[in-house]
């Protein structure tokens, strides 16, 4: 993952930015798989570093990062409220952090990819009778996957999709 990010962002400030988000995604994945939680000790420092980078290193598009943060944390929070769970607090916080780092457009893609991949894997686990309809699966790995894809090739995916219509 680091090598792919290095190849994509070599020589830019985006490399430093991505090298801050990627460890958070990796740690969140493995901790969520093992313990079923995404600890604040992982996401909060990452968010703080992201805010500092936006203020000092990348002061452009500050509004885009705020909107990404609101979308990343807000939509999952609404799901948790209206569906009485369905998504954990750690997932909500991780998606808010992802939103801060990726901005609004790539956060929307990340959410879509996260939900689609989790839904597909969940369905396969039920078809194979590994999980039942009331069983839970950790969402952190799917957030990490969707976010990593959005980070590396999100702009290309969005351009391809919009090209289908325009």
C-alpha positions as CSV (number, residue, x, y, z in Angstrom):
1,X,0.0,0.0,0.0
2,X,2.8,2.4,0.8
3,X,4.6,1.6,-2.4
4,X,1.5,2.3,-4.5
5,X,1.0,5.6,-2.7
6,X,4.6,6.5,-3.2
7,X,4.4,5.7,-6.9
8,X,1.2,7.8,-7.2
9,X,2.2,10.8,-5.1
10,X,6.1,10.8,-5.4
11,X,7.5,14.3,-5.0
12,X,4.2,15.9,-3.9
13,X,2.8,17.0,-0.6
14,X,0.0,14.5,-1.2
15,X,2.6,11.8,-0.4
16,X,3.0,13.0,3.2
17,X,-0.8,13.4,3.5
18,X,-1.4,9.8,2.3
19,X,1.4,8.4,4.5
20,X,-0.5,9.7,7.4
21,X,-3.9,8.3,6.4
22,X,-2.7,4.8,5.3
23,X,-1.3,3.7,8.7
24,X,-4.6,4.7,10.3
25,X,-6.5,2.6,7.7
26,X,-4.2,-0.4,8.2
27,X,-4.3,-0.3,12.0
28,X,-8.0,0.2,12.0
29,X,-8.4,-2.8,9.7
30,X,-6.4,-5.2,11.9
31,X,-7.7,-4.0,15.2
32,X,-11.3,-4.1,14.0
33,X,-10.8,-7.7,12.7
34,X,-9.2,-8.8,15.9
35,X,-11.3,-6.9,18.6
36,X,-14.3,-5.5,16.8
37,X,-13.4,-1.9,17.6
38,X,-11.6,1.0,16.1
39,X,-10.0,2.9,18.9
40,X,-9.9,6.6,19.3
41,X,-6.1,6.3,19.9
42,X,-5.8,5.5,16.2
43,X,-8.3,7.9,14.6
44,X,-8.0,11.1,16.8
45,X,-4.2,11.6,16.3
46,X,-4.7,11.0,12.6
47,X,-7.4,13.6,12.4
48,X,-5.3,16.1,14.3
49,X,-2.4,15.5,11.9
50,X,-4.7,16.0,9.0
51,X,-6.0,19.3,10.3
52,X,-2.4,20.5,11.0
53,X,-1.4,19.5,7.4
54,X,-4.4,21.4,6.0
55,X,-3.5,24.5,8.0
56,X,0.3,24.5,7.4
57,X,1.1,22.5,4.4
58,X,-2.0,22.4,2.2
59,X,-4.1,25.4,3.1
60,X,-6.2,25.2,-0.1
61,X,-9.6,23.5,-0.3
62,X,-10.2,23.8,3.4
63,X,-14.0,23.9,2.9
64,X,-13.8,20.7,0.8
65,X,-12.1,18.9,3.7
66,X,-14.7,20.2,6.2
67,X,-17.5,19.0,3.9
68,X,-15.8,15.6,3.5
69,X,-15.5,15.3,7.3
70,X,-19.2,16.1,7.7
71,X,-20.3,13.7,5.0
72,X,-17.9,11.0,6.2
73,X,-19.1,11.2,9.8
74,X,-22.6,12.4,9.2
75,X,-24.1,9.8,6.9
76,X,-22.9,6.9,9.0
77,X,-24.1,8.7,12.2
78,X,-27.6,9.0,10.6
79,X,-27.5,5.3,9.8
80,X,-26.6,4.5,13.4
81,X,-29.4,6.7,14.7
82,X,-32.1,5.6,12.4
83,X,-31.2,1.9,12.3
84,X,-30.3,1.6,16.0
85,X,-26.8,0.5,15.4
86,X,-25.8,-1.1,12.1
87,X,-22.5,0.8,12.3
88,X,-20.3,1.4,15.3
89,X,-18.9,4.6,16.7
90,X,-15.4,3.7,15.7
91,X,-16.5,3.3,12.1
92,X,-18.2,6.7,12.2
93,X,-15.1,8.4,13.5
94,X,-12.9,6.6,11.0
95,X,-15.1,7.7,8.1
96,X,-15.1,11.3,9.5
97,X,-11.3,11.1,9.4
98,X,-11.3,9.7,5.9
99,X,-13.6,12.5,5.0
100,X,-11.2,15.1,6.3
101,X,-8.3,13.6,4.3
102,X,-10.1,12.9,1.0
103,X,-12.5,15.8,0.8
104,X,-16.2,15.6,-0.2
105,X,-16.0,14.0,-3.7
106,X,-13.6,11.2,-2.8
107,X,-15.4,10.6,0.5
108,X,-18.6,10.0,-1.3
109,X,-16.8,7.4,-3.5
110,X,-15.2,5.9,-0.5
111,X,-18.5,5.5,1.3
112,X,-20.0,3.9,-1.8
113,X,-17.1,1.5,-2.3
114,X,-17.1,0.6,1.5
115,X,-20.8,-0.2,1.6
116,X,-20.8,-2.1,-1.7
117,X,-17.8,-4.2,-0.8
118,X,-19.2,-4.9,2.7
119,X,-22.6,-5.8,1.3
120,X,-21.0,-8.2,-1.3
121,X,-18.8,-9.9,1.3
122,X,-21.7,-10.1,3.8
123,X,-24.0,-11.6,1.2
124,X,-21.3,-14.2,0.2
125,X,-20.8,-15.1,3.9
126,X,-24.5,-15.7,4.3
127,X,-24.8,-17.7,1.0
128,X,-21.9,-19.9,2.2
129,X,-23.6,-20.2,5.6
130,X,-20.6,-18.8,7.4
131,X,-22.6,-15.9,8.8
132,X,-26.3,-15.5,9.5
133,X,-28.5,-12.4,8.8
134,X,-28.2,-11.2,12.4
135,X,-24.4,-11.7,12.6
136,X,-22.1,-8.7,12.4
137,X,-18.9,-8.3,10.4
138,X,-16.3,-5.7,11.0
139,X,-16.8,-2.7,8.8
140,X,-13.3,-1.2,9.3
141,X,-11.6,-3.3,6.6
142,X,-14.2,-2.2,4.1
143,X,-13.8,1.4,5.0
144,X,-10.0,1.0,4.6
145,X,-10.5,-0.7,1.2
146,X,-12.9,1.9,-0.2
147,X,-10.7,4.7,1.2
148,X,-7.5,3.3,-0.2
149,X,-9.1,2.8,-3.7
150,X,-10.5,6.4,-3.5
151,X,-7.2,7.8,-2.5
152,X,-5.2,6.2,-5.3
153,X,-7.6,6.0,-8.2
154,X,-10.8,7.9,-7.1
155,X,-10.4,10.8,-9.5
156,X,-10.0,8.3,-12.4
157,X,-13.1,6.3,-11.3
158,X,-15.2,9.5,-11.0
159,X,-14.0,10.7,-14.4
160,X,-14.8,7.4,-15.9
161,X,-18.3,7.3,-14.4
162,X,-19.1,10.8,-15.4
163,X,-17.8,10.1,-18.9
164,X,-20.6,7.5,-19.2
165,X,-23.2,10.4,-19.2
166,X,-21.4,13.4,-20.6
